[in-house]
Amino acid sequence: MLAGVNVALGVSGSIAAVKVVELAHELRRQGASVRAIMSPSATNIVHPWAVDFATDEPVVTEITGDVEHVELCGRDGWADVLLLAPATANTAGKVAAAIDDTPVTTCATTALGADVPVVMAPAMHEPMYDHPGVLDALDRLESWGVTLVDPRIEEGKAKIAAEAAIVTEVARATTTQTLAGTHVVVTAGATKERIDPIRILTNRASGKTGRAVARALYVRGARVTLVQDGPDVPYADVVAVETADEMMRACRQTAATADALVSAAAISDFTADAVDKKIRSGSPLSVDLEPTPKLIDSVREAYPDLPIVGFKAETSGDDAAMVTEAERIRDRVGLAFVVANDASVMGDDETRVLLVAESGTDSEEVTGSKDAVAGRIADRLAAVLDRGE
């Protein structure tokens, strides 16, 4: 997600600075190169040697005759983005007032003047976060184009955002916004069909691929609606559903304002007439199943011109058979392209897919992490919408 991106990481004196070692590791795991700048207060909380180890680069703890702030964040500087994490109330106020009396605030002043993207992850006690002066400072920074990663309000504290949320915003700040101004609906995960108040019919889909696609679309500038039976995520408006019928209804409604639909969910093919009371165990049971309507058919009927990306999971393990099935569903529904994959990868972090587009073209094989595959799917969708490639 951050391959080839240079991140200048500014650390100020919040107790959340103890999180910076793992944050630096996560940025590097995503492909970034990281160089850290620390305020004097931050060095009292986490030792620069630890940050040096995490980044594999010397840490800037003072501005010298080498003008480190310009070398890192100037117009021809090393950094593609300045990430202030954690950013204290003190740091936010100083940056908003153009006060640069620490290495971190000096780098921020330089970055803002040089049009280097700045991402800020505030962390402080909740009353400080609610102070009108702090709120004014954050509003001013946002008006200057600074991206704020909202903190988690817990236990009377505005705790620094989760690493995944910070990494996502850094990626968005450094990725070409090929999908800016678009609205994309994405489905993810499995659906559940009730048999009784306790038992359900479902499948092994984890939702990782669908959520990765939603994240990749957001990183490229899209507004994303994620329809799923899964957790809230910071990069999409989540519509919570459980059954195939609920997902279909939600997609038909949200697609009214959408530029595209990516149907990544493993939707139940069958439903049952649920009973109101628990079915007693210990005796044979027969359940009558009825086919569920196809979501992409329903959305296509409602929106004949909407670009739709379909997913097709097969168990054959044969590429030719997967492509044939993908072409069949592509032609039947009029899909922009189909993501074909072997069902054996359900739940895994690594995957392999075949992207099957218009008739007469070869399928494209994409392998790697689900984030990497999702990025390629997002790029192909941008091309379909004439916004990339």
Buried (B, 14 or more C-beta within 10 A) or exposed (E): BBEEBBBBBBBBBBBBBEBBBEBBBBBBEBEBBBBBBBBBBBBEBBBBEBBBBBBEBEBBBEBEEEEBBBBBBBEEBBBBBBBBBBBBBBBBBBBBEEBBEBBBBBBBBBBBEBEBBBBBBBBBBBEBBEBEEBEEBBEBBEEEEBBBBBBEEEEEBBBBBBBBBBBBBBBBBBBEBBBEEBBBBBBBBBBBBBBBEEBBBBBEBBBBBBBBBBBBBBBBBBBBBBBBBBEEBBBBBBBEBBBBBBBBBBBBBBBEEBBBBBBBBBBBBEBBEBEEEEBEEEEEEEBEBEEBEBBBEBBBEEBEEBBBBBBBBBEEEEBEEBBBBBBEBBEEBEBBBBBBBBBEBBEEEEBBBBBBBEEEEEBEEBEBBBBBBBBBBBBBBBBBBEBBE
